[in-house]
Amino acid sequence: MKVELNKSIAERVFHAVLFELLGNVVIALFLSSLLKVSILQSGKLSVTSAVTATVWNYVFNKCFDAIQKHYLFERSFIVRVLHAVIFELVLVLSLTPVAMFLLQLSLVKAFMVEIGLIFVFLPYTLLFNWSYDYIRWRFVVSE
């Protein structure tokens, strides 16, 4: 499978929005159930996370593609794992204070919530991006 590195802005926006829409439905339901908070509270965190992650997704993937283009490496399984880990690590660090505020949690509890979400979102990130690349490679005609 060949990964297209010269994606248009429209495609990058589509990729990021699709990723967040699917992922944040999971987050809102998961947090509401796990923390016994209202769907409104978990939904607020989910929407805030979605906006933050969508912007980060666009910036991160554009930078990652530029690095791949420069160093000419393939997206092996290990590279995809590294890609997902770095992406999620930055989100945890940036969203912990948001979880503290919106769910009225201590720093430690908010950090644990964000770490817990990694167990949901890390595999999701890896599978979503791999599937997206495969579907694009299989069905989208490129020049």
N, C-alpha and C positions, 0 to 999 in steps of 0.2 A: 504494500500500500504506500502510495506517495502522498505526503502531506503538502498541501498548497500553502506556501508561505506569503504569497502576495494577495491576501484577501482584501476586498474592498472595505471601506468604512461601514457601508450598509450591512455587509455580511458579518463583520465583527460585532456590530450592534445587535443583529439578529441572534448570533451565537450567545452573547452575554445575556440578553433578555430571556431567551429560551432556557438557558442554564438556571437563571434566577427564578423564573416563574415556577418551573418544576421543583426545584430544590426548596423553595421557601414555603410551598404548600406542605411539604414534608416537615419542615421546621416548625411551622405554626401548630400543626396537629401534634407533633411529638412533644414540644415544650408544654403545651396546654395539658396534655395527658400526664406527662412525667412530673411537672412541678405543681400540678393542681392549681393552675392559675387560669384566669378567663382566657378565652380565645382572643378577646380584644387585647389583653396584655401581651400574649405571645404573638399576636398578629402585628402589634406595634413594633416589637423587636424584629419580627420577620421582615416587615417592610423597610425598617431602618437598615437591617442587615442586607437586604436585597439591593437597596440603593448604593450602599457602601461597596458591596461585593461586585455589583455590575460595573461601577467605575473602575474598581481594582482589576476586575476580569479583563476589561478592555486594555487598560494600561499594561498589565502584566503580560498578557498574551502578545501584544504588539512588541514589547521589549524582548520576550522570549523568542519570538520569531526572528527578530533582528539578530539576536545572539546566535541562533541556529544558522541563520543565513551567513553570518560572519565566520563561524567556526565549522560549518558544514558537517554537523553530526546528525545522525538519524534519531528518530523518536522511538528508541527501544523501550522495553518495559521499565528498565531502571530510570531512564530519562523521564518517562511519564510519571513514575512514582515521585521522583525529585521535583518535577513540575508541580504536582498536586500538593506535596508537603510544603513547599515554599509558599504557594498561593494561600494555603490554609493557615500557616503560621502567622503571616501578616494580618490575616483577618482576625485571628484570635486576639492578637495584641491590640488591634484597633477597636474591636467590638466589646471587649471586657468592660470598659467603663460605661458603654451604652447599656449592656445587660444590667449592670449595677443600678443604674438610674431607672430604667424602665420596669424592672422586676423588683426593685427595692431590695437588692441583695448586697451582702458584704463583698469586698474585693475577692476574697477567697472563694466564696460561693459562685460569684459571677464568673470567675476564672474557671472553676470546675464545670459550670454549665457550658462555657465556650469550648473547653477541652472535650467534654462529653459530646458536643456537636461534631467534633472531628470524626468520631467513630461512625457518625451518620454521613457526614459530608465528604470526608476523604475518599471513601470508596465511590461515592456518588460522583465526585469530581473526576476521578480516574475513569470510571465507566462512561460518563457522559462525554468527555472529550475524546476518548477512544472511539466510541460509537459515532459521534459527530464526524470525526475524521473518516471513518470507514464509510458511512452513508454518503458523505460528500464525495469521496473517492469513487464509490460504486455508482452513484446516480447523477452527479453533477458533471456536466460536460465542461472541461476546462480547455483553454487554448493550448 
